[in-house]
Structure formats: structure tokens, C-alpha cells
Amino acid sequence: MQMLFDNRTIQTEALAFQRGRSLQKYWMILDEMQNSTPRQAKGVITRPGLGTKIIIIGDPAQIDHPYLDSRSNGLVYASERMRGSKLCFQVTLQHDECERSPLASEAAIRL
């Protein structure tokens, strides 16, 4: 794994560093997007160039941002606005389809 980072096959970057770029033939994995604002989501999702694919991951029930909620975050914003696009494919997993420990599952319900 370290070799993939060393030869820059895999790179990690903050969302803020994506502005003004056009990324060609990349796979972008945007994790924890429920903690992005709609503006941040738009800023990064509009970066792909020809041949680039984007995978957006998040859980709107796990917001850590003090000014976002389960409806006003970048993940939900992108999902709702891109729904129906022939260039977009969306998968939504239900809670019973996610593998979590019994403690994590109960904590998610209770907390």
C-alpha cells in the first residue's frame, strides 16, 4: 500500500485543493461527504475532466459539522440534484445492509 502512495498511484487531498483543477482519467473517492457543504460538494464534483469517475460516500445520519443536518449537507445535495442523470449511478444502502458491530449498531440508534 505504501508503494502506491509513494509512486502517487493513490493520492489524498483536501477538498479545498481541488478548486480550479480539471482532473483527466482519475478515480476520485470522496469519503465522509455528509460533512461537506453543498458549495464544497459542487466545487469538487465539477472538477472531473474526460475519463474521470467520482465515487461519493457518506451517511447523512452521521453529521459532525455544526451547521449541517441530514438534509442540508453536500452528500444529500449532490444526490438529489444528480438523481436521474444518465451520467450518474446512485446506490443507497439500508441500515440492515451495512455490516457493523452490535455495539456500533446500537449506538447509532440510541445516540
N, C-alpha and C positions, 0 to 999 in steps of 0.2 A: 504494500500500500504506500509506504513512504516513497518508493521509487516513482510511483505515479504522480505524487506531489512534487518530487524533485525535478522530474522532467516536464512538469507543467501540463501533463495529460489531464490531471484534476487540479482545479484552482478554486479557491474560496475567496469571495469578495463581498464586502458590504454593499447593500442596495445603493447607497449614496454614490458609489464609484461607477455605476452603470450609466449615469446620465451622459448624453452626448455621444454614446458609442453605438455602433451598428455591428453586431456580432454575427458573422457568417459561419455556417456549418458548426454550430455549437449545440450542446445539450445543456440547457440551463435548468438546474434544480433549485427551486425557490421554496425553502422549508420555513415553517412557522409563519406563513403569510397572514394568519389571523391577527398577528401583531403589527401588520403594516397598515398604513392609512390608505384610503382609496387613491390618493395622489401618488404615494410611493409605489403602489401596485401598478398604476398606469405608467409611471416613469420607467419601470423596469420591463414591463410586458411589451412596451412599444420599442424596445431595443433590438429584437431579433432581425437579422438580415436573412438573406436567402439560405435555405437549408437548416436553419436553426429550429430546434424544438424546445419547448418550455414545459417543465413539469412543476405544477404548483401544489404544495402540500400544506395542510393546516387543519385545525379543528376549531371551529367557531365557538365551541364551548370552553376553550382553554385560552382566553384572552388575558394577557399580562399587562397590556397597555392601559394606563389610567383613563384615557379619553376615548377608548373604543369599546364597543359592545358586540354582541353576537350578530348584529345586523349592519353595523357601521364600519366594518373593517375591510381591508383590501382583498382578502380572500373571497368574502361574500360579494363584494363589489364586482370583482372580475368574473366570478361565476355567474352572477345574474346578467351581466351585460354581454358576456360571450356565449351564453346559452343560445343554442340554435345555429351558431356559426358553423359552416362546413369546414372551417379551419381549426375547429376546437372539438375536443372529445373530453367529456367530464365523467368521472366516477365518484360516486358518493357512497361511502361505507357506513352501514348502520352500526350501532354500538355492539350488537351481538356478532358482528363480522370482524371485529378488531380483537386481536389477541392481547390481553392484559392480565396481569396477576389478579387474584381475587382481591387483594388489598387495594391495588390501583383502581380496579373497577368500583369497589365500594366507596372509596374516597371520592371518585369522580361524581358519584351520585349524591353523597352526603355533603360534600363541600361545594 
